[in-house]
Amino acid sequence: MNRHIDLEERFCARNYHPLPVVLTRGEGVHVWDDADKKYLDMMSAYSAVSHGHAHPRLVRVVQEQVAQLTIVSRAYHTDKLGPFLQRICDLTGQDMALPMNTGAEAVETALKAARKWAYTIKGVARDKAEIITCAGNFHGRTIAIVAMSDEPQFQSGFGPFPPGFRVVEYGNIAALEDAINENTAAFLVEPIQGEGGIVVPPAGYLKAAEQLCHKHNVLLIADEVQTGLGRTGKFLACEHEDVHPDGLILGKALGGGILPVSMFLARLEVMNVFTPGDHGSTFGGNPLAAAVGLEALNILIDEDLPGRSARLGTYLLSCLGDIDSPLIKDVRGRGLFIGIELDPSLGSARTFCEALMTRGLLSKETHETVVRLAPPLVISDTEIDWAVRQIRDVVGDMDRMPLAS
Ligand SMILES: *Cc1c(COP(=O)(O)O)cnc(C)c1O
């Protein structure tokens, strides 16, 4: 056994089931383990590492800002927060932003904004506000957020949960319409469900949801923590259907793979519900996070990472689609956000990921049957070709030895 794995097993809570590899170093699309074996990172920390590991421009900004000023809390202004929020508002077409750290915190912020908007602007009766979410959603792990989930494991043992949430079928616009009533504050949706298994809704779904929300005075809030910032081949996944949400949640890649940086963005009418003391975070919007976040955005634009994701994602999807095997039930996704769904009677996604790991390719299963491929967006054509060869070989091995590992 490996000493580092032993230590984690002994001292770290068992809330994850990591692949048996100990990583010690990262650069670009690659990471190295404690025996100096090199891996292609096709998971990139659930899309948080879209810029690749240790992007030189980000490393430089971190080093400069760490020496300059790191944390002062929002009790004071800084020279870094304004420019960062101005840039993200320009890029997303939103009016204002509320900076937080993790995705879950930004989702909580969105829920609070939606509820207070419902009471103060829409006129919903006190404590009656409802927020509609989708079956198969993933928005984080706080008590309120798991209250919105329909995944039994996320809730089991953690009740009681706050009320005011309704779950409708993802991709079903009639179900959404049925669930809307005079108390509905918001519809919270992932443009593509990530943790749910890279689920792409039917074309036109988001646009129809936007129209429905407008018609009924319901906020459309897009959780783009994972799909945003170029992951699906556009700056925001909502842009695929020319949808402009009333509220937008960003995280993961916003921190350039270096720090947790998240935010809730919205139009004025929504964000203005917050007054001093309503909500906050000690670390949210700190100058180090703001400096890194701004550089992360600048890199996304300068290197056209959304365009790269679109081009290479289309290419990767077609290469994977060409693999002919009964093991593969479906290959789907958009941009460099791709899921390979396996036939569980022929092989498990975990076994598949372990076999890829042995060949130097890191991925991770989601929902037992889906292998997720979401490499850093800075990946090259050659690296994608190499990855496709490894995947094809693993499929071949598993076809010959079904269910063996
Ligand atoms: C990862 C994720 C979150 C939660 O982000 P954390 O930083 O882990 O709290 C929320 N929404 C979506 C869509 C995510 O993929």
Residues whose N, C-alpha, C, O or C-beta is under 5 A from the ligand:
A	BS01	LIG	T102 G103 A104 F138 H139 G140 E190 G194 D223 V225 Q226
